[in-house]
Amino acid sequence: MDKVKVCFYPTCENATNHFLANLARLLRDEGSFECSGFLDLAKQKKGEEFRQDVYHFNWFDQSLSFASFLYRYYILLRVIFARKRIVWTIHNTVPHGGVPAYNRILRALLLRFSSVIHIMSEGSRELPYLQPYLHKVELVPHGDYFGSYPECDADIRKRFNIAEGTPIVLFLGAVRPYKNIEILLDAFDFDDAALLICGNVRPREYLNKLTASVAGHKNVIFAPEFVPDSELSAYLRASAFLVAPYSYESALNSGTVLLACSYGKTVVCPDIAGVRDIQAAANCLYAYHYEGEAEHTGKLRETLARALDDYRSGVIAEKQSRAVDYMRRNSWDANRSKWCGLFKR
């Protein structure tokens, strides 16, 4: 029997996101699938990008320019008219940071013509635009990050001059205006802990704004640069826990939370849909709920204080243990049959 050819959009490999790489690896290891990236095939200029069996679209309705939209529209029409199987993964409530309104056309086509609409959290079923298409929806939770990054022995405390014994609260990932960094800065009011904010910052104006804001916080260290895969594990190991002050307006799931759990770390974060699922299954996070932006700072400060108290007393170890156990029970391999089921013709 011929293998099913699965084509991932945008690519199988992404320097800042291992979701598709790990999924492609699982399908290849299963033995019934061949995996390729759409943009990689398109570069070969042989038309192979439209000769695959199944198309898995990710972040597809997030084009930032009209030219990009037209290209994606063309891709989608080609795939639809060829009657290919389409699997669409919904990563966010709406695209982070806002995108042009014409992307709704892409979303409408994906809703109408997808064979499977893949969600990764139970709360995603509540999205208003999904209600007429719930018969297509399949839930398979995001997999683990075990082994995704090499071990690294870099001394993060020495690099940033953080004293031994001072808890490091880590924000790790792309730094964008929608990530609520300003709220985090206002909430972090602890003399005996350090907040380390690491990640590439865009746009340039936002970098300048954050640099000025951080200058007024003595216990905040701002490292506005991409953390390479080769060093990421060192940052995670050095931290007491991570913090991710998501907005309910766009966030459904969190790769940062699952990455932290894979390394035995817990996270302070709002109870977005994916977090609610994890808490119900394992109670391994410091989740909080806020009503409106005005309340967010206070709720975040309270939860940070509780996490720091638990870190000093050692109670946090219970959550760390449950975090790793949750990821083992929801690893890529644990849900192998469900993942493969999404792509079978």
N, C-alpha and C positions, 0 to 999 in steps of 0.2 A: 504493500500500500504506500502510495506517495505521501511524503510529509506535507503538512499544511504550511503554506508560506505566510508568515505573519509579518506585516509591515508596520513599524511603529512610527508615528509622527510625534515629535520631529525626528529623533534618532534613537538608536539603542543606547548610546553612550552620551552622557552629559557631565561636564566637569563639575557642575554644582548640584546635581541631583542624581542620586543612584537608583531611583525608583525603577526606571525603565531598564537599566542595566541588570539589576537583580531579577526583574521579571523575565527578561530575555534569557538570562542564564538558566532560570528554572525551566522554561519551555524547551530550551535546547537539551538540557539534561534529561528531560522526560522522554525524549527520543522521537516524538511524533511531529515535531515542528522545526521549521527553519525560520530564523528571525533576521530581519534587516531593518535599517533605518531609512525612512522615505528620503530625507535630504541627502543621505549618503548615496542612495541609488540614483537620485536625480543628477548628482554630479557626474555620474558615468555617462550620461547623455545617450543611453541605449533604450530608453523607454521601459526599463524593468520596474520602475516605481509604480507602474500601472498594471503590472502582470502578476501581482501577488493575490493570495486567496482571501486574506483577512486584513482589515485595516484598523489599527488601534490608534485613535486620536486622543491626544492629551494637550490641554491648554490651547485648543484649536480656535476657540472663539475669543482670542485675546490679541488679535492683530492691532498694532499700534499706528499703522499708516494705511492709507487707502490702497496703495500698491500692494502691501502685504495682504490686505483683505481680499483684493481681486485674485491674487495667486491662490489663496486658500479656498476661495469660492470656486475657482476653476478645478482645483484638486478634488474638492468634494463632489462637484457635478460629474467629473469623470468617473469617480468611484461609484457614485449612485447609479449612473446610467449603465455601468458595467455590471450592476447587480451584485456587487461584492458584499461580503459580510462586514459590517461596521460595528466596532466596539468603541464606545465613547466613555472615558473615565471622567467623572466630575470631581475635580480637586477642591474647588472653592465655591462658596455661595454665589458670588459674582467675582469677576476678575479683580485681583488686588490692584488698588490704586486707580481704578477707573480706566475704561477704554472707550473708543468711539462707538456711538450707538449702532453703526451699521454691522457690528459684530453680532447683533441679535439675529441677523439673517442666517449667519452660520449656526447659531444655537438652534434656531427653528428647524433648519435642515437636519441637524444632528438628532434632534428630538424625534423628527418624523421618520427618518430613514435608518437610524441605528437599529441593528439587530438586538444588541444588548446595551443598556445604559448601566455602566458599572459605578457603584457608589462604595465608599469605604467606611461609612458610619451610618448608624440607624437613623439619626436625625436628618440625614440628607433626604430621606423620603418625604419630608415635610416641605421641601422647596415648592413654591407655588407652581412654577412652570413644569414641574414633573408630574403633577396630579393626573393629567390625561394619559400619561405614559407609564404608570406604575407597573403595568403588566410586563414591561420590558426590563424593569430594574432588577439587578442582581447585586447583592451585598457580599463583598469579599474584603476583609480588612487589610490595610497596608501591612506589608511584611516587615521583617527585621532588618537590622544593619550589622548583624554578626559577620565579622570578617570583611566588611566593606572597606575598611580603612586599615592601613598598616599600623602596627604599634610604633610608638615614638617615645624616646626618653628625654626629650627637650625639657629643660627646667623652666617652666612658665613663671614660677614665682621669681626666679632670678631675673628673667627677661624683663619683667615689669616692676621689679623691686617691691614685691609684696612679701611682707614678713611671714615667717613660719607661724602657724597658729591662727592667722587671720583668714576667716572663711572667704572664699572667692565665689561670688554670685556671678554666673556667666550668662551673658547674652551672646549668642553665636548665630551668625547667618547674615544674609543680605540686609543691609540697613536702608530702609525705604520709609518715606513719610507715613505710610499706613501702618507701620510697625509699632506705633505709640511709644517711641523712645522718649519723647518729652514727658509723657505721663510717668514712665519708669524713672526718669531723673527726679521728678518731683516727689515720687514715692520713696526713693531710696534715701533715707535719713538715718543712717546707722554709722556711728563712729568706730565700731569695732568689727567692721566687715568691709570688703572691697567689691565694687561692682566693675566687672571687666566686660566692656562692649567691644566685640570683634566682628568685623565684616566689611565688605566692600560697600561704599556709600554712593548712591546716586539719587538725584542729580547733584551737580557741583554746588549749586546754591544751598542745598540741604546740608552738604558737608560743612560748608562755612557756618551755617546756622548752628549745627550741633557742636562744632568745635568751640564756638563762643559760649554755648550753654554749658558745656562740660567744664569749662574753665572755672565756673563758680562752685564746683563740687569737689571737695578735697579727697573724697574716698572713691571717686569714679575715675577709671582708666579707660581712655578711648583709643582704640587701635583700629583706625578706619582702613583696613586692607583685607583682602581675601585671605582666609586661612587655608593653606594648601592641604590637600588630602594627607600628605605625608606627615603633617603635624597635628591634625585634628584630634587624634586620640590623646595627645598630651594635654591639650586644653580641657578635654572632658575629664580626664583623670585628676587634674589639679583642682577642679571645681568642687564646691560643697554641693551645689545644685544649680540648675539652669532656671532662667526666667524668660517668659515669652508672653508679653501683655497684648494678646491678640484682640482685634476688633470683631465683634459679632457680625458686623455688616458684610464681611467678606470671607472670614475663615470658617471652614468646616473641619478640616483635618490638619494635622501638624507633623511634618517629617522631623522637626526638631525634637518633639516629645518622644517619638519612637526611636530616634537616634540616641537620645539620653537614656531611655529605658534599656536599650541594647547594651549600654555601657554601665548599667547599674546605677544610674543617676535619676533623681526625681526632678520635677519641674514645677515651678510656680506659674500658673497660667489660668485664664478664664475657662469656664466650662462650655467651650464650643462643642459641637456635636461629637467629634472624635474623642475628645477628652471625657465626655459623659460615658461613652461606651467603655473606655479604659477604667474609669472609676467604678462603674458598676461591676466590672469583671474582677478588678484587682485592688482598688483603692490605694494606688501607689503614687498618686500625684497630690500636689497642693493646689486644688482647684478652687476657684472662687467665682461668685456671680456678682455682676454689677448692673445697675439700672441707669443707663445714661452715662455719658462721658464725665459728668461732674462727680459721679460716685466712684469712678474707676480708680482714681488715685488713692483714695482712702482704703478701698478694699484690697488693692494691691499692696499697700504699706502694711496693713494688718496681716496679710498672708505671708509676706516676706518675713515679718517679725516672728511669726509662728514657726516658719521653716528654719530660721536661724536658731531659735530656741531649741528646736528638735535636733538640729545639727550639733549644738554644743552638748546636749544631754546624751546624744547617741541614739535617741529614738528614731531618727531619720533612717537608720539602718534597716528598720522593718519595711519602710516604703521602698528602699533601694532593692531589697531582696525580692519583694513582690513585683517590682518593675521588671527585673530580669526574668522572673517566672512568667509574667504576662507575655513577654516577647517570645519566650520559648513555646508557649501554647498557641501563639499567633504568628509563628515564623512563616517564612515562605514555604518551607517544606511541610509544615503542619497543615497548610491549606492548599497543598499542591493540586489536588483533584478539582477544587473549586476554581483555581486560576486556570487550569487547563480547559475546564468546561466553558469558560468565556469565549475561547477561540476555536472551538471545534465547529466545523461546518455542519 
